[in-house]
């Protein structure tokens, strides 16, 4: 399994290099401490609601930052 993973990583690096791909990500730190619950279903629902609420403007904000700094 490790060999397959290593070859996949090398293949991905080769593709990025060969095709001059530019891969960028946006990371958002979100605390889930307030989502804790003894009921698993409620905890999952709280986590989903919290992530959706916190990330609702993520694309717009990332686009604004990209425009400001000229980074796609």
Predicted model as a PDB file, atoms N, CA, C, CB and O in Angstrom, pLDDT in the B-factor column:
MODEL        1                                                                  
ATOM      1  N   UNK A   1       0.826  -1.199   0.000  1.00 50.00           N  
ATOM      2  CA  UNK A   1       0.000   0.000   0.000  1.00 50.00           C  
ATOM      3  C   UNK A   1       0.870   1.263   0.000  1.00 50.00           C  
ATOM      4  CB  UNK A   1      -0.939  -0.002   1.215  1.00 50.00           C  
ATOM      5  O   UNK A   1       0.577   2.220  -0.716  1.00 50.00           O  
ATOM      6  N   UNK A   2       1.925   1.261   0.795  1.00 62.00           N  
ATOM      7  CA  UNK A   2       2.793   2.432   0.864  1.00 62.00           C  
ATOM      8  C   UNK A   2       3.435   2.723  -0.485  1.00 62.00           C  
ATOM      9  CB  UNK A   2       3.870   2.233   1.923  1.00 62.00           C  
ATOM     10  O   UNK A   2       3.592   3.885  -0.860  1.00 62.00           O  
ATOM     11  N   UNK A   3       3.806   1.681  -1.211  1.00 65.00           N  
ATOM     12  CA  UNK A   3       4.429   1.870  -2.513  1.00 65.00           C  
ATOM     13  C   UNK A   3       3.442   2.508  -3.482  1.00 65.00           C  
ATOM     14  CB  UNK A   3       4.939   0.532  -3.069  1.00 65.00           C  
ATOM     15  O   UNK A   3       3.815   3.391  -4.255  1.00 65.00           O  
ATOM     16  N   UNK A   4       2.198   2.073  -3.447  1.00 75.00           N  
ATOM     17  CA  UNK A   4       1.167   2.647  -4.296  1.00 75.00           C  
ATOM     18  C   UNK A   4       0.976   4.121  -3.967  1.00 75.00           C  
ATOM     19  CB  UNK A   4      -0.154   1.884  -4.134  1.00 75.00           C  
ATOM     20  O   UNK A   4       0.870   4.955  -4.867  1.00 75.00           O  
ATOM     21  N   UNK A   5       0.933   4.436  -2.688  1.00 88.00           N  
ATOM     22  CA  UNK A   5       0.765   5.823  -2.271  1.00 88.00           C  
ATOM     23  C   UNK A   5       1.950   6.662  -2.727  1.00 88.00           C  
ATOM     24  CB  UNK A   5       0.603   5.914  -0.747  1.00 88.00           C  
ATOM     25  O   UNK A   5       1.760   7.770  -3.228  1.00 88.00           O  
ATOM     26  N   UNK A   6       3.157   6.158  -2.566  1.00 88.00           N  
ATOM     27  CA  UNK A   6       4.359   6.890  -2.986  1.00 88.00           C  
ATOM     28  C   UNK A   6       4.336   7.137  -4.493  1.00 88.00           C  
ATOM     29  CB  UNK A   6       5.635   6.113  -2.593  1.00 88.00           C  
ATOM     30  O   UNK A   6       4.663   8.234  -4.945  1.00 88.00           O  
ATOM     31  N   UNK A   7       3.955   6.133  -5.265  1.00 89.00           N  
ATOM     32  CA  UNK A   7       3.919   6.313  -6.717  1.00 89.00           C  
ATOM     33  C   UNK A   7       2.824   7.302  -7.124  1.00 89.00           C  
ATOM     34  CB  UNK A   7       3.697   4.962  -7.416  1.00 89.00           C  
ATOM     35  O   UNK A   7       2.991   8.054  -8.084  1.00 89.00           O  
ATOM     36  N   UNK A   8       1.707   7.301  -6.398  1.00 89.00           N  
ATOM     37  CA  UNK A   8       0.643   8.262  -6.691  1.00 89.00           C  
ATOM     38  C   UNK A   8       1.106   9.682  -6.393  1.00 89.00           C  
ATOM     39  CB  UNK A   8      -0.622   7.935  -5.878  1.00 89.00           C  
ATOM     40  O   UNK A   8       0.811  10.605  -7.152  1.00 89.00           O  
ATOM     41  N   UNK A   9       1.825   9.859  -5.299  1.00 89.00           N  
ATOM     42  CA  UNK A   9       2.352  11.185  -4.949  1.00 89.00           C  
ATOM     43  C   UNK A   9       3.321  11.655  -6.023  1.00 89.00           C  
ATOM     44  CB  UNK A   9       3.054  11.157  -3.564  1.00 89.00           C  
ATOM     45  O   UNK A   9       3.246  12.799  -6.473  1.00 89.00           O  
ATOM     46  N   UNK A  10       4.235  10.775  -6.438  1.00 91.00           N  
ATOM     47  CA  UNK A  10       5.191  11.138  -7.483  1.00 91.00           C  
ATOM     48  C   UNK A  10       4.493  11.447  -8.804  1.00 91.00           C  
ATOM     49  CB  UNK A  10       6.202  10.017  -7.681  1.00 91.00           C  
ATOM     50  O   UNK A  10       4.887  12.372  -9.516  1.00 91.00           O  
ATOM     51  N   UNK A  11       3.469  10.682  -9.127  1.00 90.00           N  
ATOM     52  CA  UNK A  11       2.707  10.933 -10.356  1.00 90.00           C  
ATOM     53  C   UNK A  11       2.021  12.301 -10.292  1.00 90.00           C  
ATOM     54  CB  UNK A  11       1.657   9.816 -10.583  1.00 90.00           C  
ATOM     55  O   UNK A  11       2.005  13.034 -11.281  1.00 90.00           O  
ATOM     56  N   UNK A  12       1.459  12.641  -9.141  1.00 87.00           N  
ATOM     57  CA  UNK A  12       0.806  13.938  -8.972  1.00 87.00           C  
ATOM     58  C   UNK A  12       1.820  15.072  -9.124  1.00 87.00           C  
ATOM     59  CB  UNK A  12       0.114  14.020  -7.595  1.00 87.00           C  
ATOM     60  O   UNK A  12       1.548  16.060  -9.805  1.00 87.00           O  
ATOM     61  N   UNK A  13       2.973  14.933  -8.499  1.00 88.00           N  
ATOM     62  CA  UNK A  13       4.027  15.954  -8.618  1.00 88.00           C  
ATOM     63  C   UNK A  13       4.446  16.111 -10.068  1.00 88.00           C  
ATOM     64  CB  UNK A  13       5.251  15.587  -7.748  1.00 88.00           C  
ATOM     65  O   UNK A  13       4.624  17.230 -10.550  1.00 88.00           O  
ATOM     66  N   UNK A  14       4.604  14.995 -10.762  1.00 90.00           N  
ATOM     67  CA  UNK A  14       4.987  15.026 -12.178  1.00 90.00           C  
ATOM     68  C   UNK A  14       3.920  15.764 -13.002  1.00 90.00           C  
ATOM     69  CB  UNK A  14       5.189  13.580 -12.721  1.00 90.00           C  
ATOM     70  O   UNK A  14       4.255  16.607 -13.834  1.00 90.00           O  
ATOM     71  N   UNK A  15       2.655  15.454 -12.778  1.00 86.00           N  
ATOM     72  CA  UNK A  15       1.572  16.107 -13.523  1.00 86.00           C  
ATOM     73  C   UNK A  15       1.559  17.614 -13.267  1.00 86.00           C  
ATOM     74  CB  UNK A  15       0.211  15.495 -13.139  1.00 86.00           C  
ATOM     75  O   UNK A  15       1.403  18.405 -14.197  1.00 86.00           O  
ATOM     76  N   UNK A  16       1.723  18.006 -12.009  1.00 87.00           N  
ATOM     77  CA  UNK A  16       1.729  19.431 -11.674  1.00 87.00           C  
ATOM     78  C   UNK A  16       2.885  20.127 -12.368  1.00 87.00           C  
ATOM     79  CB  UNK A  16       1.820  19.637 -10.150  1.00 87.00           C  
ATOM     80  O   UNK A  16       2.719  21.216 -12.918  1.00 87.00           O  
ATOM     81  N   UNK A  17       4.043  19.511 -12.346  1.00 88.00           N  
ATOM     82  CA  UNK A  17       5.236  20.082 -12.977  1.00 88.00           C  
ATOM     83  C   UNK A  17       5.102  20.132 -14.491  1.00 88.00           C  
ATOM     84  CB  UNK A  17       6.472  19.278 -12.597  1.00 88.00           C  
ATOM     85  O   UNK A  17       5.360  21.164 -15.111  1.00 88.00           O  
ATOM     86  N   UNK A  18       4.696  19.013 -15.083  1.00 89.00           N  
ATOM     87  CA  UNK A  18       4.603  18.904 -16.538  1.00 89.00           C  
ATOM     88  C   UNK A  18       3.575  19.862 -17.127  1.00 89.00           C  
ATOM     89  CB  UNK A  18       4.258  17.485 -16.929  1.00 89.00           C  
ATOM     90  O   UNK A  18       3.809  20.460 -18.177  1.00 89.00           O  
ATOM     91  N   UNK A  19       2.444  20.005 -16.458  1.00 87.00           N  
ATOM     92  CA  UNK A  19       1.361  20.831 -16.986  1.00 87.00           C  
ATOM     93  C   UNK A  19       1.331  22.227 -16.377  1.00 87.00           C  
ATOM     94  CB  UNK A  19       0.039  20.152 -16.750  1.00 87.00           C  
ATOM     95  O   UNK A  19       0.405  23.000 -16.622  1.00 87.00           O  
ATOM     96  N   UNK A  20       2.352  22.544 -15.580  1.00 81.00           N  
ATOM     97  CA  UNK A  20       2.476  23.859 -14.943  1.00 81.00           C  
ATOM     98  C   UNK A  20       1.211  24.238 -14.179  1.00 81.00           C  
ATOM     99  CB  UNK A  20       2.785  24.925 -15.991  1.00 81.00           C  
ATOM    100  O   UNK A  20       0.732  25.369 -14.260  1.00 81.00           O  
ATOM    101  N   UNK A  21       0.684  23.268 -13.435  1.00 78.00           N  
ATOM    102  CA  UNK A  21      -0.522  23.512 -12.650  1.00 78.00           C  
ATOM    103  C   UNK A  21      -0.170  24.308 -11.394  1.00 78.00           C  
ATOM    104  CB  UNK A  21      -1.211  22.178 -12.273  1.00 78.00           C  
ATOM    105  O   UNK A  21       0.910  24.146 -10.827  1.00 78.00           O  
ATOM    106  N   UNK A  22      -1.069  25.145 -10.981  1.00 74.00           N  
ATOM    107  CA  UNK A  22      -0.886  25.948  -9.776  1.00 74.00           C  
ATOM    108  C   UNK A  22      -2.007  25.566  -8.818  1.00 74.00           C  
ATOM    109  CB  UNK A  22      -0.892  27.501 -10.094  1.00 74.00           C  
ATOM    110  O   UNK A  22      -3.172  25.884  -9.058  1.00 74.00           O  
ATOM    111  N   UNK A  23      -1.659  24.896  -7.750  1.00 75.00           N  
ATOM    112  CA  UNK A  23      -2.645  24.411  -6.798  1.00 75.00           C  
ATOM    113  C   UNK A  23      -2.588  25.289  -5.556  1.00 75.00           C  
ATOM    114  CB  UNK A  23      -2.397  22.915  -6.439  1.00 75.00           C  
ATOM    115  O   UNK A  23      -1.541  25.415  -4.921  1.00 75.00           O  
ATOM    116  N   UNK A  24      -3.710  25.890  -5.217  1.00 77.00           N  
ATOM    117  CA  UNK A  24      -3.785  26.749  -4.038  1.00 77.00           C  
ATOM    118  C   UNK A  24      -4.974  26.321  -3.185  1.00 77.00           C  
ATOM    119  CB  UNK A  24      -3.906  28.248  -4.444  1.00 77.00           C  
ATOM    120  O   UNK A  24      -5.972  25.809  -3.693  1.00 77.00           O  
ATOM    121  N   UNK A  25      -4.849  26.537  -1.901  1.00 83.00           N  
ATOM    122  CA  UNK A  25      -5.929  26.191  -0.997  1.00 83.00           C  
ATOM    123  C   UNK A  25      -6.188  27.338  -0.041  1.00 83.00           C  
ATOM    124  CB  UNK A  25      -5.606  24.910  -0.226  1.00 83.00           C  
ATOM    125  O   UNK A  25      -5.334  28.198   0.174  1.00 83.00           O  
ATOM    126  N   UNK A  26      -7.361  27.333   0.516  1.00 86.00           N  
ATOM    127  CA  UNK A  26      -7.730  28.275   1.565  1.00 86.00           C  
ATOM    128  C   UNK A  26      -8.075  27.423   2.782  1.00 86.00           C  
ATOM    129  CB  UNK A  26      -8.942  29.220   1.131  1.00 86.00           C  
ATOM    130  O   UNK A  26      -8.885  26.499   2.705  1.00 86.00           O  
ATOM    131  N   UNK A  27      -7.451  27.750   3.893  1.00 88.00           N  
ATOM    132  CA  UNK A  27      -7.695  27.007   5.122  1.00 88.00           C  
ATOM    133  C   UNK A  27      -8.391  27.914   6.115  1.00 88.00           C  
ATOM    134  CB  UNK A  27      -6.376  26.451   5.713  1.00 88.00           C  
ATOM    135  O   UNK A  27      -8.059  29.092   6.245  1.00 88.00           O  
ATOM    136  N   UNK A  28      -9.353  27.354   6.807  1.00 89.00           N  
ATOM    137  CA  UNK A  28     -10.122  28.123   7.778  1.00 89.00           C  
ATOM    138  C   UNK A  28     -10.090  27.393   9.111  1.00 89.00           C  
ATOM    139  CB  UNK A  28     -11.588  28.339   7.295  1.00 89.00           C  
ATOM    140  O   UNK A  28     -10.468  26.224   9.188  1.00 89.00           O  
ATOM    141  N   UNK A  29      -9.649  28.062  10.144  1.00 93.00           N  
ATOM    142  CA  UNK A  29      -9.621  27.450  11.466  1.00 93.00           C  
ATOM    143  C   UNK A  29     -10.957  27.643  12.167  1.00 93.00           C  
ATOM    144  CB  UNK A  29      -8.484  28.037  12.313  1.00 93.00           C  
ATOM    145  O   UNK A  29     -11.417  28.774  12.329  1.00 93.00           O  
ATOM    146  N   UNK A  30     -11.568  26.572  12.573  1.00 94.00           N  
ATOM    147  CA  UNK A  30     -12.864  26.630  13.239  1.00 94.00           C  
ATOM    148  C   UNK A  30     -12.798  25.800  14.510  1.00 94.00           C  
ATOM    149  CB  UNK A  30     -14.003  26.127  12.305  1.00 94.00           C  
ATOM    150  O   UNK A  30     -12.394  24.638  14.476  1.00 94.00           O  
ATOM    151  N   UNK A  31     -13.191  26.387  15.623  1.00 96.00           N  
ATOM    152  CA  UNK A  31     -13.256  25.632  16.873  1.00 96.00           C  
ATOM    153  C   UNK A  31     -14.604  24.931  16.964  1.00 96.00           C  
ATOM    154  CB  UNK A  31     -13.035  26.560  18.102  1.00 96.00           C  
ATOM    155  O   UNK A  31     -15.652  25.544  16.761  1.00 96.00           O  
ATOM    156  N   UNK A  32     -14.563  23.649  17.267  1.00 96.00           N  
ATOM    157  CA  UNK A  32     -15.787  22.863  17.401  1.00 96.00           C  
ATOM    158  C   UNK A  32     -16.109  22.565  18.860  1.00 96.00           C  
ATOM    159  CB  UNK A  32     -15.662  21.562  16.623  1.00 96.00           C  
ATOM    160  O   UNK A  32     -16.986  21.751  19.147  1.00 96.00           O  
ATOM    161  N   UNK A  33     -15.410  23.216  19.780  1.00 95.00           N  
ATOM    162  CA  UNK A  33     -15.625  22.951  21.204  1.00 95.00           C  
ATOM    163  C   UNK A  33     -17.075  23.169  21.623  1.00 95.00           C  
ATOM    164  CB  UNK A  33     -14.718  23.834  22.038  1.00 95.00           C  
ATOM    165  O   UNK A  33     -17.610  22.403  22.426  1.00 95.00           O  
ATOM    166  N   UNK A  34     -17.704  24.189  21.096  1.00 95.00           N  
ATOM    167  CA  UNK A  34     -19.082  24.485  21.458  1.00 95.00           C  
ATOM    168  C   UNK A  34     -20.098  23.519  20.867  1.00 95.00           C  
ATOM    169  CB  UNK A  34     -19.417  25.865  21.031  1.00 95.00           C  
ATOM    170  O   UNK A  34     -21.289  23.620  21.159  1.00 95.00           O  
ATOM    171  N   UNK A  35     -19.644  22.587  20.046  1.00 97.00           N  
ATOM    172  CA  UNK A  35     -20.546  21.640  19.389  1.00 97.00           C  
ATOM    173  C   UNK A  35     -20.669  20.330  20.158  1.00 97.00           C  
ATOM    174  CB  UNK A  35     -20.066  21.358  17.981  1.00 97.00           C  
ATOM    175  O   UNK A  35     -21.461  19.463  19.789  1.00 97.00           O  
ATOM    176  N   UNK A  36     -19.895  20.187  21.216  1.00 96.00           N  
ATOM    177  CA  UNK A  36     -19.904  18.929  21.970  1.00 96.00           C  
ATOM    178  C   UNK A  36     -21.297  18.631  22.515  1.00 96.00           C  
ATOM    179  CB  UNK A  36     -18.887  18.985  23.124  1.00 96.00           C  
ATOM    180  O   UNK A  36     -22.020  19.529  22.946  1.00 96.00           O  
ATOM    181  N   UNK A  37     -21.652  17.354  22.484  1.00 97.00           N  
ATOM    182  CA  UNK A  37     -22.945  16.924  22.998  1.00 97.00           C  
ATOM    183  C   UNK A  37     -22.852  15.440  23.302  1.00 97.00           C  
ATOM    184  CB  UNK A  37     -24.098  17.224  21.983  1.00 97.00           C  
ATOM    185  O   UNK A  37     -22.134  14.707  22.621  1.00 97.00           O  
ATOM    186  N   UNK A  38     -23.560  15.002  24.302  1.00 97.00           N  
ATOM    187  CA  UNK A  38     -23.538  13.578  24.635  1.00 97.00           C  
ATOM    188  C   UNK A  38     -24.280  12.743  23.599  1.00 97.00           C  
ATOM    189  CB  UNK A  38     -24.146  13.352  26.011  1.00 97.00           C  
ATOM    190  O   UNK A  38     -24.076  11.532  23.513  1.00 97.00           O  
ATOM    191  N   UNK A  39     -25.136  13.381  22.818  1.00 97.00           N  
ATOM    192  CA  UNK A  39     -25.868  12.699  21.752  1.00 97.00           C  
ATOM    193  C   UNK A  39     -25.111  12.902  20.437  1.00 97.00           C  
ATOM    194  CB  UNK A  39     -27.343  13.233  21.643  1.00 97.00           C  
ATOM    195  O   UNK A  39     -24.917  14.031  19.987  1.00 97.00           O  
ATOM    196  N   UNK A  40     -24.690  11.798  19.834  1.00 97.00           N  
ATOM    197  CA  UNK A  40     -23.883  11.867  18.621  1.00 97.00           C  
ATOM    198  C   UNK A  40     -24.597  12.618  17.487  1.00 97.00           C  
ATOM    199  CB  UNK A  40     -23.525  10.462  18.164  1.00 97.00           C  
ATOM    200  O   UNK A  40     -23.981  13.444  16.814  1.00 97.00           O  
ATOM    201  N   UNK A  41     -25.860  12.344  17.276  1.00 97.00           N  
ATOM    202  CA  UNK A  41     -26.608  12.985  16.188  1.00 97.00           C  
ATOM    203  C   UNK A  41     -26.690  14.493  16.394  1.00 97.00           C  
ATOM    204  CB  UNK A  41     -28.021  12.391  16.086  1.00 97.00           C  
ATOM    205  O   UNK A  41     -26.535  15.264  15.447  1.00 97.00           O  
ATOM    206  N   UNK A  42     -26.936  14.913  17.642  1.00 97.00           N  
ATOM    207  CA  UNK A  42     -26.985  16.354  17.933  1.00 97.00           C  
ATOM    208  C   UNK A  42     -25.614  16.997  17.737  1.00 97.00           C  
ATOM    209  CB  UNK A  42     -27.480  16.599  19.375  1.00 97.00           C  
ATOM    210  O   UNK A  42     -25.516  18.104  17.207  1.00 97.00           O  
ATOM    211  N   UNK A  43     -24.560  16.310  18.160  1.00 97.00           N  
ATOM    212  CA  UNK A  43     -23.206  16.836  17.983  1.00 97.00           C  
ATOM    213  C   UNK A  43     -22.900  17.007  16.500  1.00 97.00           C  
ATOM    214  CB  UNK A  43     -22.165  15.903  18.642  1.00 97.00           C  
ATOM    215  O   UNK A  43     -22.361  18.037  16.094  1.00 97.00           O  
ATOM    216  N   UNK A  44     -23.238  16.013  15.692  1.00 97.00           N  
ATOM    217  CA  UNK A  44     -23.011  16.099  14.244  1.00 97.00           C  
ATOM    218  C   UNK A  44     -23.808  17.251  13.626  1.00 97.00           C  
ATOM    219  CB  UNK A  44     -23.391  14.772  13.563  1.00 97.00           C  
ATOM    220  O   UNK A  44     -23.291  17.982  12.782  1.00 97.00           O  
ATOM    221  N   UNK A  45     -25.045  17.409  14.040  1.00 97.00           N  
ATOM    222  CA  UNK A  45     -25.879  18.497  13.528  1.00 97.00           C  
ATOM    223  C   UNK A  45     -25.289  19.850  13.925  1.00 97.00           C  
ATOM    224  CB  UNK A  45     -27.327  18.367  14.052  1.00 97.00           C  
ATOM    225  O   UNK A  45     -25.249  20.773  13.112  1.00 97.00           O  
ATOM    226  N   UNK A  46     -24.836  19.970  15.160  1.00 97.00           N  
ATOM    227  CA  UNK A  46     -24.223  21.224  15.616  1.00 97.00           C  
ATOM    228  C   UNK A  46     -22.954  21.529  14.828  1.00 97.00           C  
ATOM    229  CB  UNK A  46     -23.902  21.152  17.120  1.00 97.00           C  
ATOM    230  O   UNK A  46     -22.709  22.673  14.445  1.00 97.00           O  
ATOM    231  N   UNK A  47     -22.151  20.495  14.589  1.00 97.00           N  
ATOM    232  CA  UNK A  47     -20.911  20.687  13.819  1.00 97.00           C  
ATOM    233  C   UNK A  47     -21.234  21.178  12.419  1.00 97.00           C  
ATOM    234  CB  UNK A  47     -20.096  19.375  13.748  1.00 97.00           C  
ATOM    235  O   UNK A  47     -20.619  22.128  11.934  1.00 97.00           O  
ATOM    236  N   UNK A  48     -22.193  20.538  11.768  1.00 97.00           N  
ATOM    237  CA  UNK A  48     -22.565  20.957  10.413  1.00 97.00           C  
ATOM    238  C   UNK A  48     -23.075  22.395  10.402  1.00 97.00           C  
ATOM    239  CB  UNK A  48     -23.633  20.017   9.835  1.00 97.00           C  
ATOM    240  O   UNK A  48     -22.662  23.189   9.556  1.00 97.00           O  
ATOM    241  N   UNK A  49     -23.957  22.737  11.319  1.00 97.00           N  
ATOM    242  CA  UNK A  49     -24.490  24.099  11.392  1.00 97.00           C  
ATOM    243  C   UNK A  49     -23.373  25.112  11.622  1.00 97.00           C  
ATOM    244  CB  UNK A  49     -25.537  24.206  12.510  1.00 97.00           C  
ATOM    245  O   UNK A  49     -23.352  26.178  11.005  1.00 97.00           O  
ATOM    246  N   UNK A  50     -22.454  24.773  12.506  1.00 97.00           N  
ATOM    247  CA  UNK A  50     -21.362  25.690  12.834  1.00 97.00           C  
ATOM    248  C   UNK A  50     -20.446  25.912  11.631  1.00 97.00           C  
ATOM    249  CB  UNK A  50     -20.552  25.151  14.018  1.00 97.00           C  
ATOM    250  O   UNK A  50     -20.074  27.046  11.330  1.00 97.00           O  
ATOM    251  N   UNK A  51     -20.086  24.833  10.949  1.00 96.00           N  
ATOM    252  CA  UNK A  51     -19.218  24.966   9.777  1.00 96.00           C  
ATOM    253  C   UNK A  51     -19.903  25.783   8.687  1.00 96.00           C  
ATOM    254  CB  UNK A  51     -18.829  23.580   9.235  1.00 96.00           C  
ATOM    255  O   UNK A  51     -19.288  26.669   8.094  1.00 96.00           O  
ATOM    256  N   UNK A  52     -21.157  25.493   8.426  1.00 96.00           N  
ATOM    257  CA  UNK A  52     -21.893  26.232   7.385  1.00 96.00           C  
ATOM    258  C   UNK A  52     -21.978  27.714   7.740  1.00 96.00           C  
ATOM    259  CB  UNK A  52     -23.318  25.646   7.201  1.00 96.00           C  
ATOM    260  O   UNK A  52     -21.791  28.571   6.876  1.00 96.00           O  
ATOM    261  N   UNK A  53     -22.257  28.018   8.997  1.00 96.00           N  
ATOM    262  CA  UNK A  53     -22.357  29.422   9.425  1.00 96.00           C  
ATOM    263  C   UNK A  53     -21.009  30.129   9.319  1.00 96.00           C  
ATOM    264  CB  UNK A  53     -22.879  29.507  10.870  1.00 96.00           C  
ATOM    265  O   UNK A  53     -20.937  31.265   8.850  1.00 96.00           O  
ATOM    266  N   UNK A  54     -19.949  29.463   9.752  1.00 95.00           N  
ATOM    267  CA  UNK A  54     -18.627  30.087   9.743  1.00 95.00           C  
ATOM    268  C   UNK A  54     -18.068  30.246   8.333  1.00 95.00           C  
ATOM    269  CB  UNK A  54     -17.666  29.272  10.582  1.00 95.00           C  
ATOM    270  O   UNK A  54     -17.330  31.194   8.065  1.00 95.00           O  
ATOM    271  N   UNK A  55     -18.405  29.342   7.443  1.00 94.00           N  
ATOM    272  CA  UNK A  55     -17.827  29.338   6.102  1.00 94.00           C  
ATOM    273  C   UNK A  55     -18.737  29.973   5.046  1.00 94.00           C  
ATOM    274  CB  UNK A  55     -17.505  27.925   5.698  1.00 94.00           C  
ATOM    275  O   UNK A  55     -18.433  29.909   3.854  1.00 94.00           O  
ATOM    276  N   UNK A  56     -19.828  30.575   5.462  1.00 95.00           N  
ATOM    277  CA  UNK A  56     -20.790  31.084   4.480  1.00 95.00           C  
ATOM    278  C   UNK A  56     -20.196  32.130   3.533  1.00 95.00           C  
ATOM    279  CB  UNK A  56     -21.975  31.677   5.196  1.00 95.00           C  
ATOM    280  O   UNK A  56     -20.644  32.248   2.392  1.00 95.00           O  
ATOM    281  N   UNK A  57     -19.206  32.882   3.983  1.00 94.00           N  
ATOM    282  CA  UNK A  57     -18.595  33.908   3.129  1.00 94.00           C  
ATOM    283  C   UNK A  57     -17.199  33.523   2.655  1.00 94.00           C  
ATOM    284  CB  UNK A  57     -18.527  35.223   3.872  1.00 94.00           C  
ATOM    285  O   UNK A  57     -16.464  34.375   2.155  1.00 94.00           O  
ATOM    286  N   UNK A  58     -16.826  32.268   2.802  1.00 93.00           N  
ATOM    287  CA  UNK A  58     -15.467  31.840   2.500  1.00 93.00           C  
ATOM    288  C   UNK A  58     -15.082  32.074   1.044  1.00 93.00           C  
ATOM    289  CB  UNK A  58     -15.307  30.385   2.836  1.00 93.00           C  
ATOM    290  O   UNK A  58     -14.002  32.601   0.779  1.00 93.00           O  
ATOM    291  N   UNK A  59     -15.918  31.705   0.111  1.00 91.00           N  
ATOM    292  CA  UNK A  59     -15.593  31.872  -1.308  1.00 91.00           C  
ATOM    293  C   UNK A  59     -15.473  33.352  -1.651  1.00 91.00           C  
ATOM    294  CB  UNK A  59     -16.665  31.200  -2.197  1.00 91.00           C  
ATOM    295  O   UNK A  59     -14.529  33.758  -2.329  1.00 91.00           O  
ATOM    296  N   UNK A  60     -16.419  34.155  -1.188  1.00 93.00           N  
ATOM    297  CA  UNK A  60     -16.365  35.591  -1.461  1.00 93.00           C  
ATOM    298  C   UNK A  60     -15.096  36.210  -0.874  1.00 93.00           C  
ATOM    299  CB  UNK A  60     -17.611  36.292  -0.890  1.00 93.00           C  
ATOM    300  O   UNK A  60     -14.422  37.004  -1.531  1.00 93.00           O  
ATOM    301  N   UNK A  61     -14.779  35.840   0.360  1.00 92.00           N  
ATOM    302  CA  UNK A  61     -13.593  36.379   1.017  1.00 92.00           C  
ATOM    303  C   UNK A  61     -12.321  35.939   0.288  1.00 92.00           C  
ATOM    304  CB  UNK A  61     -13.546  35.934   2.488  1.00 92.00           C  
ATOM    305  O   UNK A  61     -11.413  36.746   0.088  1.00 92.00           O  
ATOM    306  N   UNK A  62     -12.249  34.675  -0.107  1.00 90.00           N  
ATOM    307  CA  UNK A  62     -11.083  34.179  -0.845  1.00 90.00           C  
ATOM    308  C   UNK A  62     -10.947  34.909  -2.178  1.00 90.00           C  
ATOM    309  CB  UNK A  62     -11.192  32.656  -1.078  1.00 90.00           C  
ATOM    310  O   UNK A  62      -9.836  35.238  -2.593  1.00 90.00           O  
ATOM    311  N   UNK A  63     -12.054  35.163  -2.844  1.00 91.00           N  
ATOM    312  CA  UNK A  63     -12.020  35.907  -4.113  1.00 91.00           C  
ATOM    313  C   UNK A  63     -11.533  37.331  -3.897  1.00 91.00           C  
ATOM    314  CB  UNK A  63     -13.411  35.925  -4.767  1.00 91.00           C  
ATOM    315  O   UNK A  63     -10.772  37.850  -4.714  1.00 91.00           O  
ATOM    316  N   UNK A  64     -11.957  37.974  -2.813  1.00 93.00           N  
ATOM    317  CA  UNK A  64     -11.506  39.333  -2.504  1.00 93.00           C  
ATOM    318  C   UNK A  64     -10.003  39.373  -2.239  1.00 93.00           C  
ATOM    319  CB  UNK A  64     -12.265  39.883  -1.293  1.00 93.00           C  
ATOM    320  O   UNK A  64      -9.306  40.263  -2.724  1.00 93.00           O  
ATOM    321  N   UNK A  65      -9.517  38.422  -1.480  1.00 90.00           N  
ATOM    322  CA  UNK A  65      -8.093  38.350  -1.186  1.00 90.00           C  
ATOM    323  C   UNK A  65      -7.312  38.088  -2.473  1.00 90.00           C  
ATOM    324  CB  UNK A  65      -7.805  37.248  -0.138  1.00 90.00           C  
ATOM    325  O   UNK A  65      -6.268  38.699  -2.703  1.00 90.00           O  
ATOM    326  N   UNK A  66      -7.813  37.188  -3.304  1.00 88.00           N  
ATOM    327  CA  UNK A  66      -7.156  36.900  -4.582  1.00 88.00           C  
ATOM    328  C   UNK A  66      -7.078  38.153  -5.443  1.00 88.00           C  
ATOM    329  CB  UNK A  66      -7.903  35.788  -5.336  1.00 88.00           C  
ATOM    330  O   UNK A  66      -6.046  38.420  -6.058  1.00 88.00           O  
ATOM    331  N   UNK A  67      -8.163  38.923  -5.491  1.00 92.00           N  
ATOM    332  CA  UNK A  67      -8.161  40.154  -6.297  1.00 92.00           C  
ATOM    333  C   UNK A  67      -7.196  41.189  -5.718  1.00 92.00           C  
ATOM    334  CB  UNK A  67      -9.583  40.747  -6.377  1.00 92.00           C  
ATOM    335  O   UNK A  67      -6.466  41.854  -6.453  1.00 92.00           O  
ATOM    336  N   UNK A  68      -7.206  41.311  -4.401  1.00 92.00           N  
ATOM    337  CA  UNK A  68      -6.347  42.310  -3.746  1.00 92.00           C  
ATOM    338  C   UNK A  68      -4.863  42.040  -3.983  1.00 92.00           C  
ATOM    339  CB  UNK A  68      -6.627  42.338  -2.246  1.00 92.00           C  
ATOM    340  O   UNK A  68      -4.087  42.965  -4.219  1.00 92.00           O  
ATOM    341  N   UNK A  69      -4.478  40.776  -3.919  1.00 87.00           N  
ATOM    342  CA  UNK A  69      -3.067  40.433  -4.050  1.00 87.00           C  
ATOM    343  C   UNK A  69      -2.703  39.903  -5.430  1.00 87.00           C  
ATOM    344  CB  UNK A  69      -2.698  39.417  -3.015  1.00 87.00           C  
ATOM    345  O   UNK A  69      -1.546  39.554  -5.665  1.00 87.00           O  
ATOM    346  N   UNK A  70      -3.657  39.836  -6.341  1.00 86.00           N  
ATOM    347  CA  UNK A  70      -3.384  39.378  -7.691  1.00 86.00           C  
ATOM    348  C   UNK A  70      -3.022  37.906  -7.752  1.00 86.00           C  
ATOM    349  CB  UNK A  70      -2.282  40.188  -8.288  1.00 86.00           C  
ATOM    350  O   UNK A  70      -2.230  37.490  -8.597  1.00 86.00           O  
ATOM    351  N   UNK A  71      -3.597  37.122  -6.863  1.00 79.00           N  
ATOM    352  CA  UNK A  71      -3.310  35.691  -6.811  1.00 79.00           C  
ATOM    353  C   UNK A  71      -4.594  34.940  -7.156  1.00 79.00           C  
ATOM    354  CB  UNK A  71      -2.763  35.265  -5.398  1.00 79.00           C  
ATOM    355  O   UNK A  71      -5.616  35.117  -6.493  1.00 79.00           O  
ATOM    356  N   UNK A  72      -4.543  34.103  -8.194  1.00 73.00           N  
ATOM    357  CA  UNK A  72      -5.759  33.384  -8.564  1.00 73.00           C  
ATOM    358  C   UNK A  72      -6.167  32.350  -7.521  1.00 73.00           C  
ATOM    359  CB  UNK A  72      -5.571  32.707  -9.899  1.00 73.00           C  
ATOM    360  O   UNK A  72      -7.174  31.664  -7.693  1.00 73.00           O  
TER     361      UNK A  72                                                      
ENDMDL                                                                          
END                                                                             
